[in-house]
Amino acid sequence: MFQPSRRTIIQGLAGALVAGGSAQALAAAITAPHNRVPSELVNEIALLPIRIAVGSAQPDITIVEFFDYNCPWCRQSCRDAAALLKSEQDLAYVLVNYPILSEQSVEAARIALAFAEMRPAADYFELHQRIFALKGRIDAQRTFDIAATFPLDKHELLKRADSEAVTNAMGQAVTLGSDLGFNATPSYTVMTEAFHGFVPLADKRAVIANLRACDAVTC
């Protein structure tokens, strides 16, 4: 049985949900709590040391999802992401491990982030889907068992999972999520809009369509 270290990176997310200030196109598309955030803050997502981007390499729209492997709504969001990527050729989808729900979430994220350092993004997305296909609590052991089915050095995976690099990557993601006001999973950014909590697939499609329509008329 893999026994990860007990470092903790979660120090409590402060702040309440911020409402209002959303673009008219988005307000018309969705009623979930959302607000506009500074582009400088959104740009920090690209600076996260371990982030997984799938979909288009030259997207017109990018959805970033902050998720936790022990979040039931994130399981549905995972299925939605797969559906979106099949139908939206110009979409990029970025996955950010945001382990805020439990110690087991932190342990699972360690393995997942180490895997992301060792395998391509397409493999990570497969791992991601297979983890969310499981029932019950997700921890390091269950994540490792799936990761170990891919061609990689298992000892190196465990070494990286317990590294300062992975600890720092989780810490930066939690800090950024907190700065964005995310105290629930999943939460998202789409362009400079932050969405607090689960957004159904139909609403995601509406957001994408409205943003494209808005861009077409430069609104």
C-alpha positions in Angstrom: 0.0 0.0 0.0 1.4 3.4 -1.0 1.7 5.7 2.0 2.1 9.3 1.0 3.6 12.0 3.2 1.1 14.0 5.3 2.1 17.5 4.1 -0.8 19.7 4.0 -1.3 22.6 1.6 -4.8 23.6 2.4 -5.1 26.5 4.8 -8.8 27.4 4.3 -10.2 29.4 1.4 -11.4 32.8 2.5 -13.9 35.0 0.9 -17.5 34.8 -0.1 -18.9 34.4 -3.6 -18.8 37.6 -5.6 -21.8 38.3 -7.7 -22.6 40.8 -10.5 -20.3 42.5 -13.0 -20.8 39.8 -15.6 -20.9 40.4 -19.4 -24.4 40.7 -20.8 -23.9 37.8 -23.1 -23.0 35.5 -20.3 -25.8 36.8 -18.1 -28.2 35.9 -20.8 -26.7 32.4 -21.1 -26.4 31.3 -17.5 -27.8 32.0 -14.1 -25.1 30.3 -12.0 -23.1 32.7 -9.8 -20.4 34.3 -11.8 -18.4 37.5 -12.0 -15.7 39.1 -14.1 -12.2 38.9 -12.8 -9.0 40.8 -13.8 -7.3 39.4 -16.9 -4.0 39.5 -15.0 -5.5 37.0 -12.5 -6.8 34.7 -15.3 -3.4 34.9 -17.0 -1.8 33.3 -13.9 -3.5 30.0 -14.8 -1.0 29.7 -17.7 1.8 30.1 -15.2 0.8 27.2 -13.0 3.6 24.7 -13.0 1.4 21.7 -13.6 -1.7 22.2 -15.6 -3.3 19.9 -18.2 -4.6 21.4 -21.5 -6.6 19.2 -23.9 -8.5 20.0 -27.0 -7.5 22.6 -29.6 -3.9 23.9 -29.7 -5.2 27.2 -31.1 -8.6 27.7 -29.4 -11.0 30.5 -29.7 -12.3 29.8 -26.2 -10.7 28.1 -23.3 -12.6 26.7 -20.3 -10.5 26.1 -17.1 -11.9 23.8 -14.5 -10.8 23.7 -10.9 -11.8 20.3 -9.6 -11.4 17.9 -6.7 -11.3 14.1 -7.2 -13.7 13.6 -4.3 -16.3 16.0 -5.7 -19.5 14.3 -7.0 -20.3 17.3 -9.3 -16.8 17.1 -10.8 -17.7 13.6 -11.9 -20.5 15.0 -14.0 -18.3 17.8 -15.2 -15.7 15.3 -16.4 -18.4 13.6 -18.6 -19.4 17.1 -19.8 -15.8 17.9 -20.7 -15.5 14.8 -22.8 -18.8 15.7 -24.6 -17.7 19.2 -25.3 -14.3 18.2 -26.7 -16.0 15.9 -29.1 -18.3 18.6 -30.5 -16.3 21.8 -30.1 -13.2 21.6 -32.4 -12.0 25.1 -31.5 -12.3 24.6 -27.7 -9.4 24.1 -25.2 -10.2 22.6 -21.8 -7.7 23.1 -19.0 -7.8 20.9 -15.8 -6.5 22.3 -12.6 -6.2 20.0 -9.6 -7.8 21.9 -6.7 -7.8 19.5 -3.7 -9.8 21.3 -1.1 -12.3 18.8 0.1 -10.3 16.2 2.1 -6.8 14.8 2.9 -7.6 12.0 0.5 -8.1 14.6 -2.2 -4.6 16.0 -1.6 -3.1 12.5 -1.7 -4.9 11.7 -5.0 -3.9 15.0 -6.5 -0.2 14.2 -5.7 -0.4 11.0 -7.8 -2.3 12.7 -10.5 0.1 15.7 -10.7 3.1 13.4 -10.8 1.5 11.5 -13.6 0.9 14.7 -15.5 4.6 15.4 -15.3 5.4 12.0 -16.9 2.7 11.4 -19.5 1.1 13.5 -22.3 -2.1 15.5 -21.7 -4.2 13.0 -23.7 -3.1 10.2 -21.3 -3.9 12.4 -18.3 -7.4 13.0 -19.6 -7.9 9.3 -19.9 -6.6 8.9 -16.3 -9.0 11.7 -15.3 -12.0 10.0 -16.8 -11.1 6.6 -15.3 -10.7 8.1 -11.8 -14.1 9.7 -12.1 -15.6 6.4 -13.3 -14.8 4.9 -9.8 -17.3 4.9 -7.0 -16.6 5.9 -3.4 -13.7 7.8 -1.9 -10.7 8.5 -4.1 -7.3 8.4 -2.4 -3.7 8.0 -3.4 -3.8 4.2 -3.7 -6.8 4.1 -6.0 -5.3 6.9 -8.2 -1.9 5.0 -8.2 -3.6 1.8 -9.3 -5.0 3.4 -12.4 -1.8 5.4 -13.1 0.2 2.2 -12.9 -1.6 0.7 -15.9 0.0 3.3 -18.1 3.6 2.8 -19.4 5.7 4.6 -16.8 8.2 4.0 -14.0 6.1 3.4 -11.0 8.9 4.2 -8.5 9.5 7.5 -10.3 5.8 8.2 -10.1 5.8 7.7 -6.3 9.0 9.8 -6.0 7.5 12.7 -7.9 4.2 12.4 -6.0 6.1 13.1 -2.8 8.3 15.9 -4.2 8.4 19.6 -3.3 7.6 20.4 -7.0 4.2 18.7 -6.6 3.6 20.3 -3.2 4.4 23.7 -4.7 2.1 23.0 -7.7 -0.8 22.2 -5.4 -0.1 25.2 -3.3 -0.1 27.6 -6.2 -3.3 26.2 -7.6 -5.0 26.5 -4.2 -3.8 30.1 -3.8 -5.0 31.0 -7.3 -8.3 29.4 -6.8 -8.7 31.3 -3.5 -7.8 34.6 -5.3 -10.5 33.8 -7.8 -13.0 33.3 -5.0 -13.5 29.6 -5.6 -14.8 27.9 -2.4 -16.6 25.1 -4.3 -15.7 22.5 -6.8 -16.0 22.4 -9.7 -15.5 26.1 -10.5 -14.5 27.5 -13.8 -13.0 30.4 -15.7 -14.1 31.1 -19.3 -12.1 34.0 -20.7 -12.3 36.6 -17.9 -15.5 35.2 -16.3 -15.3 33.1 -13.1 -18.1 30.6 -12.5 -18.6 29.5 -8.9 -19.9 26.0 -8.7 -21.1 23.4 -11.2 -22.3 24.6 -14.6 -24.5 22.1 -16.5 -23.4 21.0 -20.0 -26.3 22.9 -21.7 -25.2 26.1 -19.9 -21.6 25.6 -20.9 -22.7 25.3 -24.5 -24.7 28.4 -24.2 -21.8 30.3 -22.8 -19.6 29.2 -25.6 -22.2 30.1 -28.2 -22.8 33.5 -26.7 -19.1 34.4 -26.4 -18.6 33.4 -30.1 -21.6 35.5 -31.2 -20.4 38.4 -29.1 -16.9 38.2 -30.6 -18.4 38.0 -34.1 -20.0 41.4 -33.6 -17.2 42.8 -31.4 -19.5 43.5 -28.5 
